[in-house]
Amino acid sequence: MREIINLAASMSPANTWTPALEGATVRNAYPGRSGLQGILAVELHRAGFTGLADAPADVYGTILAEQFEPARALEDWGGPLRIERNYFKLYACCRYNHPALDALSAIRRREPVAAADVAAAEVVVFPFGLRMATPDPANLLAAKFSIPWAVAAALVLGHAEPAAFTDEARRDARIRDLARRVTITVDAAMTPRRSDYPTSRLRLSLRDGRVLEGEAGVVRGDADNPVPESEVLAKFEALAAPVLGERRAGQVAAAVLAIEDVKNVAHLGALLSTSG
């Protein structure tokens, strides 16, 4: 196992946020490439290939970071598994958009507001948010990494589901115009990792002179702010049914909920196949 980890680490691709922010869809290949290289590392080991004695220290301590601290890999060992600290994205965009969208939801729960009533909007976010400030995203992927676009689309369409980021949505003059009137400012104390401080504030300046404000903390869907199981299931079925059909999407959900009793996951794989 150690040798396979060393082989896999030696093939680590070094990338930045830039492809996602600029809408370069090569970004969508990263998860698949990671899986491919994990499998390839096993096959390379079987074929006799060797890696460095400590590839993680070499790659992550020199190329991808300034140092590598092995002991930290075991921090909280014995506590909840990472998968048990999972979060569910309730909006179809970069998670760093979600605090602003939650803040918008907080405003709308208090007072209905129409996009036509909004003269301007200011979003206060953590420092990285400045990199997500373009109001004119180039394509669907870039739109998902734009805070002004996400806020404007949610105001105009009333949601931030997949349809809010499509080519059709990006042709919507109402969204484009409003996105240009969304400004991004930074609160250096904000971070998505804090639970004791807001992660975003939103200020809507209305045409009638009123100002509506809302803020968000830990985003909905996070392990520290979970939503009901029924909401997660509804989101899954809404996304899966157009591909698998409503009946099979329901079967997949039922199989996953009973995963602890499944003796062979081949059944689940068959349900997920679009060729069946």
Backbone torsions as a table, in degrees:
resi	resn	phi	psi	omega
1	MET	NA	-40.9	178.9
2	ARG	-59.9	-44.1	-178.2
3	GLU	-66.4	-36.1	178.6
4	ILE	-68.1	-40.6	176.5
5	ILE	-61.2	-42.4	178.6
6	ASN	-63.6	-39.9	176.6
7	LEU	-63.5	-46.0	-178.8
8	ALA	-63.2	-43.3	-179.3
9	ALA	-62.9	-33.4	-179.2
10	SER	-70.3	-12.0	178.9
11	MET	-108.0	15.3	-176.2
12	SER	-63.1	127.6	175.0
13	PRO	-81.4	131.6	177.9
14	ALA	-96.9	116.3	-179.0
15	ASN	-135.8	167.5	179.9
16	THR	-119.9	-175.1	175.9
17	TRP	-76.8	-14.4	-171.4
18	THR	-55.9	-44.4	179.3
19	PRO	-57.1	-41.8	179.5
20	ALA	-66.8	-44.5	-177.2
21	LEU	-65.0	-32.4	-179.3
22	GLU	-94.8	-1.0	176.4
23	GLY	80.7	22.7	177.0
24	ALA	-78.7	113.4	-170.3
25	THR	-73.8	-3.0	171.3
26	VAL	-57.6	-25.3	177.2
27	ARG	-55.4	-32.2	-177.7
28	ASN	-71.2	-11.6	179.7
29	ALA	-87.3	-11.2	-174.0
30	TYR	-59.3	-48.6	-179.8
31	PRO	-60.8	-42.4	179.1
32	GLY	-64.5	-39.4	179.0
33	ARG	-65.0	-38.7	177.8
34	SER	-61.2	-44.9	178.0
35	GLY	-63.5	-41.5	179.2
36	LEU	-60.3	-44.3	-177.2
37	GLN	-71.6	-29.4	174.6
38	GLY	-64.1	-43.7	177.9
39	ILE	-68.7	-41.3	-179.7
40	LEU	-61.4	-37.2	179.7
41	ALA	-59.9	-38.8	177.8
42	VAL	-63.8	-46.4	-178.1
43	GLU	-67.4	-37.5	177.5
44	LEU	-63.9	-39.9	178.1
45	HIS	-61.5	-44.0	179.1
46	ARG	-63.3	-31.4	-178.4
47	ALA	-84.7	-1.9	176.0
48	GLY	98.0	4.7	177.2
49	PHE	-69.4	150.9	179.2
50	THR	-123.4	154.0	176.3
51	GLY	-116.9	-175.6	175.8
52	LEU	-67.6	157.3	179.1
53	ALA	-65.8	-29.4	178.7
54	ASP	-143.4	71.4	-177.4
55	ALA	-63.2	-39.0	179.1
56	PRO	-57.6	-40.6	179.5
57	ALA	-65.2	-37.4	-178.9
58	ASP	-69.0	-49.6	-175.5
59	VAL	-75.3	-49.6	-173.2
60	TYR	-86.8	-12.1	178.6
61	GLY	-100.5	-6.0	-179.9
62	THR	-129.9	-46.0	-174.5
63	ILE	-89.1	-49.0	-173.2
64	LEU	-95.4	-8.6	179.1
65	ALA	-160.6	177.0	-179.1
66	GLU	-88.2	-20.4	178.7
67	GLN	-158.2	161.3	177.4
68	PHE	-127.1	124.3	-177.8
69	GLU	-113.6	95.8	-176.1
70	PRO	-55.4	-36.1	-176.2
71	ALA	-61.6	-30.0	-177.3
72	ARG	-70.7	-19.9	176.8
73	ALA	-63.1	-21.9	-178.7
74	LEU	-105.5	10.3	176.5
75	GLU	-60.0	136.1	179.5
76	ASP	64.9	17.6	177.6
77	TRP	-59.0	131.8	-177.3
78	GLY	97.9	-12.0	176.7
79	GLY	-86.5	-162.1	178.9
80	PRO	-59.2	140.6	175.6
81	LEU	-64.6	151.5	-178.7
82	ARG	-56.7	-38.4	-178.4
83	ILE	-65.2	-23.0	177.2
84	GLU	-78.4	-9.9	176.0
85	ARG	-105.0	23.6	-177.5
86	ASN	-64.0	159.5	169.8
87	TYR	-126.7	153.8	178.0
88	PHE	-110.4	127.2	177.5
89	LYS	-77.7	115.6	179.9
90	LEU	-91.7	-6.9	174.7
91	TYR	-121.3	147.2	-173.3
92	ALA	-86.4	54.6	-177.2
93	CYS	-156.6	178.3	179.5
94	CYS	-52.6	138.4	-178.0
95	ARG	-59.9	-25.9	-179.7
96	TYR	-71.6	-9.4	170.3
97	ASN	-81.3	-23.5	-168.1
98	HIS	-63.3	-38.9	177.6
99	PRO	-57.5	-42.3	179.1
100	ALA	-65.5	-37.9	179.2
101	LEU	-70.3	-35.3	174.3
102	ASP	-65.9	-38.1	177.4
103	ALA	-63.7	-39.3	176.4
104	LEU	-63.6	-41.4	177.5
105	SER	-61.5	-37.8	179.2
106	ALA	-62.5	-40.4	177.5
107	ILE	-65.0	-46.5	-175.5
108	ARG	-69.3	-24.3	174.8
109	ARG	-68.9	-29.8	179.7
110	ARG	-84.0	-39.3	-173.4
111	GLU	-153.1	122.5	177.2
112	PRO	-61.3	135.4	178.4
113	VAL	-137.7	132.5	179.4
114	ALA	-96.0	150.0	-179.7
115	ALA	-58.1	-36.6	-178.7
116	ALA	-64.5	-20.0	-179.9
117	ASP	-83.7	-11.1	-172.3
118	VAL	-92.6	119.9	176.7
119	ALA	-84.6	-36.9	-179.0
120	ALA	-162.1	161.6	178.1
121	ALA	-139.3	143.1	174.9
122	GLU	-122.5	128.6	177.7
123	VAL	-112.5	123.9	175.3
124	VAL	-100.3	124.8	-174.4
125	VAL	-138.2	178.7	174.9
126	PHE	-73.9	161.5	-169.6
127	PRO	-53.0	-36.6	-178.5
128	PHE	-60.6	-23.6	-178.1
129	GLY	-58.5	-23.8	178.7
130	LEU	-63.5	-25.3	178.7
131	ARG	-79.0	-10.3	-178.5
132	MET	-112.3	34.3	-171.6
133	ALA	-101.5	3.5	-177.7
134	THR	-70.1	129.3	179.8
135	PRO	-87.2	-9.6	-175.9
136	ASP	-123.6	71.3	-178.5
137	PRO	-62.8	146.5	-173.4
138	ALA	-76.8	-29.3	-177.1
139	ASN	-157.8	-173.5	-176.5
140	LEU	-57.6	-45.9	-177.7
141	LEU	-64.2	-45.6	179.4
142	ALA	-62.8	-35.9	178.7
143	ALA	-61.7	-34.2	179.8
144	LYS	-70.1	-15.4	179.8
145	PHE	-112.3	26.0	178.8
146	SER	-119.4	117.5	177.5
147	ILE	-67.4	-46.1	178.2
148	PRO	-57.8	-40.1	-179.0
149	TRP	-67.2	-44.7	-178.0
150	ALA	-60.9	-44.0	-179.4
151	VAL	-67.1	-45.2	-179.3
152	ALA	-63.7	-44.5	-179.5
153	ALA	-63.5	-40.6	179.5
154	ALA	-65.2	-35.7	177.5
155	LEU	-68.8	-43.7	-176.3
156	VAL	-74.2	-45.9	-173.5
157	LEU	-93.5	-17.7	180.0
158	GLY	84.1	9.3	179.2
159	HIS	-160.4	169.4	174.8
160	ALA	-128.7	46.9	177.9
161	GLU	-84.8	177.1	-177.1
162	PRO	-50.6	-36.2	-177.8
163	ALA	-65.0	-15.6	-179.3
164	ALA	-76.1	-9.3	-173.8
165	PHE	-123.9	6.4	-177.3
166	THR	-75.4	172.0	175.7
167	ASP	-59.5	-37.8	179.7
168	GLU	-62.5	-44.1	178.8
169	ALA	-63.2	-39.6	-177.4
170	ARG	-70.6	-13.0	173.5
171	ARG	-88.6	-3.5	-177.8
172	ASP	-76.9	111.5	-176.4
173	ALA	-61.6	-30.7	180.0
174	ARG	-64.0	-42.9	-179.9
175	ILE	-69.9	-44.5	-179.1
176	ARG	-59.6	-43.4	-178.8
177	ASP	-65.5	-44.0	-177.9
178	LEU	-69.9	-37.8	179.6
179	ALA	-58.5	-34.0	179.6
180	ARG	-71.0	-14.5	179.7
181	ARG	-104.1	15.8	175.3
182	VAL	-104.6	118.7	179.0
183	THR	-104.6	151.4	-178.8
184	ILE	-116.2	126.0	173.0
185	THR	-125.4	165.7	-170.8
186	VAL	-118.7	140.4	167.4
187	ASP	-115.0	110.0	-174.1
188	ALA	-62.1	-19.6	-179.8
189	ALA	-80.6	-13.2	-178.8
190	MET	-78.9	143.4	173.5
191	THR	-158.1	143.7	179.1
192	PRO	-66.7	-8.5	-178.4
193	ARG	-92.3	-6.1	-179.9
194	ARG	-92.1	143.9	175.2
195	SER	-115.4	-1.4	-176.9
196	ASP	-108.6	13.5	-175.0
197	TYR	-154.2	149.4	179.9
198	PRO	-58.0	147.0	174.3
199	THR	-99.4	-12.0	175.1
200	SER	-166.9	150.8	170.5
201	ARG	-128.9	143.1	179.9
202	LEU	-127.8	132.3	178.8
203	ARG	-123.4	118.2	178.0
204	LEU	-103.6	119.3	175.4
205	SER	-94.8	115.8	-175.9
206	LEU	-90.3	159.0	-177.4
207	ARG	-66.7	-21.4	179.6
208	ASP	-88.2	7.6	176.6
209	GLY	96.6	-12.8	179.4
210	ARG	-76.5	156.2	175.6
211	VAL	-125.8	124.5	178.5
212	LEU	-108.7	133.5	-177.2
213	GLU	-125.6	145.6	176.2
214	GLY	-148.8	158.0	177.0
215	GLU	-142.2	163.5	-179.4
216	ALA	-131.5	149.8	173.1
217	GLY	-108.8	-123.8	175.1
218	VAL	-64.9	128.0	-173.5
219	VAL	-67.4	150.7	176.2
220	ARG	-63.0	138.4	-178.4
221	GLY	100.0	-15.0	176.4
222	ASP	-71.5	157.4	177.9
223	ALA	-58.7	-28.5	179.1
224	ASP	-89.4	-2.9	176.6
225	ASN	-147.1	62.6	-172.3
226	PRO	-70.0	157.9	175.0
227	VAL	-108.9	162.8	179.4
228	PRO	-59.2	146.8	179.0
229	GLU	-54.7	-35.4	-178.4
230	SER	-61.8	-33.6	179.5
231	GLU	-70.4	-38.9	177.8
232	VAL	-66.4	-43.1	179.2
233	LEU	-63.0	-41.1	179.9
234	ALA	-63.3	-39.6	178.4
235	LYS	-65.5	-44.4	179.4
236	PHE	-59.8	-48.1	-175.7
237	GLU	-67.3	-33.4	177.6
238	ALA	-65.6	-33.8	179.9
239	LEU	-84.1	-35.8	-174.1
240	ALA	-85.0	-32.7	-175.1
241	ALA	-58.4	-41.0	178.8
242	PRO	-62.7	-21.6	-178.7
243	VAL	-96.9	-45.3	-174.1
244	LEU	-99.6	-17.8	-171.2
245	GLY	93.6	149.9	-175.3
246	GLU	-60.9	-42.6	-176.5
247	ARG	-62.3	-48.2	-176.1
248	ARG	-72.3	-33.5	176.1
249	ALA	-60.5	-40.9	176.6
250	GLY	-64.7	-36.9	178.8
251	GLN	-67.5	-39.0	177.2
252	VAL	-62.4	-46.3	179.5
253	ALA	-59.6	-43.5	179.7
254	ALA	-64.0	-39.3	179.9
255	ALA	-65.9	-40.3	-179.8
256	VAL	-67.2	-40.9	179.9
257	LEU	-65.2	-23.3	179.4
258	ALA	-106.1	22.4	-171.2
259	ILE	-60.2	-30.1	-178.4
260	GLU	-66.1	-21.0	-179.0
261	ASP	-101.1	0.1	-178.0
262	VAL	-78.5	128.1	180.0
263	LYS	-90.0	-23.2	-179.3
264	ASN	-147.1	120.7	-176.2
265	VAL	-77.8	0.0	178.1
266	ALA	-59.1	-33.4	178.9
267	HIS	-62.8	-42.9	179.1
268	LEU	-66.3	-39.2	177.8
269	GLY	-61.2	-39.5	178.6
270	ALA	-65.7	-38.1	179.7
271	LEU	-66.0	-32.5	-177.8
272	LEU	-81.0	-13.7	-177.7
273	SER	-72.9	132.3	178.0
274	THR	-84.0	-3.6	-179.9
275	SER	-93.0	-6.7	-177.7
276	GLY	-83.5	NA	NA
